[in-house]
Amino acid sequence: MNVKSMARPSLRDGFATVFGALAVVAITLSAPSVQAADRLATIQSGGVLRVCIWPDYFAISYRNPRTSELEGIDIDMALAFAKDLGVKVEFVDSSFAKLVENMENDACDIAMHGVGVRPDRQEHMDFSIPHLSSGIYGISDKANADIQTWADIDKAGHVVVVQKGTYMEPVMLGYLKHARLSVVDSFKGREQEVQAGRADVFMTDYPYGRRMAVLSDWGRLLEPETTLAPTPYAYAVPKGDPAWLARVNAFITAAKTDGRLREYAERNGLLPIAVLD
């Protein structure tokens, strides 16, 4: 046998080697991670369901400052889901600002804190079927005689405040015809503007509006006659695992059918916005 022919691979062999390497790279880049593909198996074998929450969300996923205990409809649902899976639950403090990051860095298996389903979020995560749906509500100061119902809001001379970056900002920008819109950076800033008298009303969703009505001695909840900008709330999971999403949806469907969702909604004062079918 010619030694030179052994030392020099044929042109066809060279192409085969190159194409083989490219195929490996393509498969590596396109294939989901093992954790994403087997998330349900990983959860069940590890015995832990990691749940991202925003612990300041009243009636949803709220850490009660008096007891330091977590409460809310999504805490109840998370505990029920973990029980159905036969595992323990581990709550991971998060926020809406960290939502995308936590869905992409494997900080948790699921986010359960009343996440609004929005197109910009769907680029980074998958959503379950909804369990809640809230429109926009207003909060005014009970001492403000000029703002006692929703119909009083959009009048000349009135100031409506919203938090920057929320869906309330563009909705109210288009909705208001006479009142002036004010935009602040933080959700606490909305309350401060109203309490200081620099604004007449701030815009929020039903759970937070109910928080102000229940826990504050000054807040009045204002509800429109027709739901304004209804937004479905659901659970978010990392992209790329349809089997895991299907298991989440199966749990929500079961909770609707067997009455658990209704029970938790009633317990937390959220029955008016519960999606029960």
C-alpha positions in Angstrom: 0.0 0.0 0.0 1.3 3.5 -0.9 2.3 5.3 2.3 1.5 8.7 0.8 -2.1 7.7 0.1 -2.5 6.8 3.7 -1.1 10.1 5.0 -3.2 12.3 2.7 -7.0 11.9 3.0 -9.1 12.2 -0.1 -11.0 15.3 -1.0 -14.2 13.5 -0.3 -13.0 12.5 3.1 -12.2 16.1 3.9 -15.7 17.3 2.9 -17.2 14.5 5.0 -15.1 15.6 8.0 -16.1 19.3 7.6 -19.8 18.6 7.0 -19.8 16.2 10.0 -18.4 18.8 12.2 -20.9 21.4 11.0 -23.7 19.0 11.7 -22.5 18.5 15.2 -22.4 22.2 15.8 -25.9 22.6 14.3 -27.4 19.9 16.5 -25.6 21.4 19.6 -27.0 24.9 18.8 -30.5 23.8 18.0 -31.1 21.1 20.6 -32.7 22.3 23.9 -30.7 21.9 27.1 -31.1 18.6 29.0 -32.7 20.5 31.9 -35.3 22.2 29.6 -36.1 19.0 27.8 -36.5 17.0 31.0 -37.7 19.7 33.5 -40.6 17.7 34.8 -38.4 14.6 35.3 -35.8 16.8 37.0 -38.4 18.3 39.4 -39.8 14.9 40.3 -36.4 13.3 40.8 -35.1 16.2 42.8 -38.3 16.5 44.8 -38.4 20.3 44.6 -40.5 22.8 42.5 -38.8 26.2 42.3 -41.4 29.0 42.1 -40.5 32.6 41.4 -42.7 35.1 43.2 -43.0 38.8 43.7 -43.5 39.0 47.5 -45.0 42.5 47.4 -48.1 41.5 45.4 -51.1 41.7 47.7 -53.5 38.8 47.4 -51.3 37.2 44.8 -47.9 36.4 46.3 -47.6 38.6 49.4 -45.2 38.3 52.3 -47.3 39.6 55.2 -45.1 42.0 57.1 -46.8 41.1 60.4 -46.2 37.4 60.2 -43.5 37.1 57.5 -45.6 34.3 56.0 -46.4 34.1 52.3 -50.1 34.4 51.3 -52.2 34.9 48.2 -53.8 33.0 45.5 -50.6 32.1 43.7 -49.0 30.9 46.9 -52.1 28.6 47.4 -51.8 27.4 43.8 -48.1 26.8 44.1 -48.5 24.6 47.2 -51.3 22.7 45.5 -49.2 22.2 42.3 -46.3 20.9 44.3 -48.6 18.5 46.2 -50.0 17.2 42.9 -46.4 16.6 41.7 -45.5 14.9 44.9 -42.7 17.4 45.6 -41.8 20.3 48.0 -42.0 23.9 46.9 -39.1 26.4 47.1 -40.1 30.0 46.7 -37.6 32.3 45.0 -38.0 36.0 45.6 -38.2 37.8 42.2 -40.0 40.7 40.6 -41.4 41.8 37.3 -38.1 43.6 36.6 -36.3 40.3 37.0 -38.9 38.1 35.3 -37.1 37.8 31.9 -33.7 37.2 33.5 -35.1 34.6 35.8 -36.9 32.8 33.0 -33.6 32.6 31.0 -31.1 31.9 33.7 -32.9 28.9 35.2 -33.6 30.6 38.6 -36.9 28.8 38.8 -39.1 26.3 37.1 -42.1 28.6 37.0 -43.1 32.1 37.8 -46.3 32.3 39.8 -47.0 35.9 40.7 -49.9 37.0 38.5 -47.8 37.6 35.4 -49.7 39.6 32.7 -49.6 37.9 29.3 -48.0 40.5 27.0 -46.4 40.1 23.5 -43.0 41.6 24.7 -42.8 38.9 27.4 -43.8 36.1 25.1 -40.5 36.5 23.3 -38.7 35.3 26.4 -41.1 32.8 28.1 -44.1 30.6 27.5 -47.4 31.2 29.3 -50.0 28.8 30.7 -53.7 29.2 30.3 -54.9 32.2 32.4 -56.3 31.9 35.9 -57.0 35.6 36.4 -57.9 38.6 34.3 -57.8 42.2 35.5 -58.5 45.5 33.9 -57.4 48.9 35.0 -58.8 50.4 38.3 -58.2 53.7 40.0 -57.4 54.7 43.5 -58.3 58.1 44.9 -58.1 59.7 48.3 -61.3 59.4 50.2 -60.8 63.0 51.3 -60.9 64.2 47.7 -64.6 65.2 47.2 -64.0 65.7 43.4 -63.1 62.1 42.7 -65.6 59.6 44.1 -66.5 57.5 41.1 -64.8 56.5 37.9 -66.8 59.0 35.9 -65.1 61.8 37.9 -61.6 61.0 36.7 -61.4 62.4 33.2 -62.3 66.0 33.9 -60.3 69.2 33.2 -58.0 70.1 36.0 -57.6 66.5 37.3 -54.3 64.7 37.3 -54.0 60.9 36.8 -50.7 59.2 37.7 -49.3 55.9 36.3 -46.1 54.0 36.7 -43.6 54.2 33.9 -43.4 51.1 31.8 -46.7 49.5 32.8 -49.4 48.9 30.3 -51.5 51.5 32.2 -49.3 54.2 30.7 -50.2 53.8 27.0 -53.8 52.9 27.7 -54.5 56.0 29.8 -52.6 58.2 27.4 -55.2 57.2 24.8 -58.1 57.1 27.2 -57.9 60.5 28.8 -59.4 63.4 26.9 -59.5 66.1 29.6 -57.4 65.1 32.6 -53.7 65.3 32.5 -51.5 62.2 32.7 -48.5 62.1 35.0 -45.8 59.4 34.8 -43.7 58.3 37.8 -40.9 55.7 38.0 -42.0 53.5 40.9 -45.3 52.0 42.0 -44.9 53.6 45.4 -44.5 56.9 43.7 -48.1 56.7 42.4 -49.5 56.6 46.0 -47.2 59.4 47.1 -48.4 61.7 44.3 -52.0 61.2 45.3 -51.4 61.5 49.1 -49.3 64.7 48.5 -52.2 66.2 46.5 -50.1 66.4 43.3 -52.4 63.9 41.6 -56.1 63.0 42.0 -56.0 59.3 41.2 -53.5 56.6 40.3 -54.1 53.6 38.0 -53.4 50.0 39.0 -54.9 46.5 38.6 -57.6 44.9 40.8 -55.3 43.1 43.3 -53.2 46.2 44.1 -56.3 48.4 44.1 -57.9 46.1 46.6 -54.8 46.2 48.7 -55.1 50.0 49.0 -58.8 49.8 49.8 -58.3 47.1 52.5 -55.0 48.1 54.1 -55.0 51.9 53.8 -57.3 54.2 55.6 -57.4 56.7 52.8 -57.7 54.8 49.5 -60.9 54.6 47.5 -61.2 51.9 44.8 -62.7 53.2 41.6 -64.1 50.7 39.1 -65.1 51.5 35.5 -68.5 50.5 34.3 -66.9 48.4 31.5 -63.6 46.6 32.0 -60.8 48.8 30.7 -57.9 47.0 28.9 -58.5 43.5 30.4 -55.3 41.6 30.7 -55.1 37.8 31.3 -52.7 36.7 34.2 -51.0 33.4 33.9 -47.9 31.4 34.9 -44.7 31.8 33.0 -42.3 29.0 32.3 -38.9 28.9 30.5 -39.2 28.5 26.7 -38.5 25.2 25.0 -40.3 22.6 27.0 -43.8 21.9 25.7 -44.2 18.8 28.0 -43.6 21.0 31.1 -46.0 23.7 29.9 -48.6 21.0 29.2 -48.2 19.7 32.8 -48.7 23.2 34.2 -51.9 23.6 32.0 -53.2 20.3 33.2 -52.9 21.4 36.8 -54.7 24.7 36.2 -57.5 22.9 34.3 -57.8 20.5 37.2 -57.9 23.3 39.7 -60.7 25.0 37.8 -62.7 21.8 37.5 -62.4 20.6 41.0 -63.1 24.0 42.6 -59.6 24.7 44.1 -59.1 27.8 42.0 -62.5 29.2 43.1 -61.7 28.4 46.7 -58.4 30.2 46.6 -59.9 33.2 44.7 -62.6 33.6 47.4 -60.1 33.2 50.2 -58.0 36.0 48.8 -60.8 38.3 47.7 -60.1 37.9 44.0 -63.2 36.1 42.8 -64.3 39.1 40.6 -61.2 38.5 38.4 -60.9 34.7 38.5 -61.0 32.9 35.2 -62.9 29.7 36.2 -63.6 28.2 32.9 
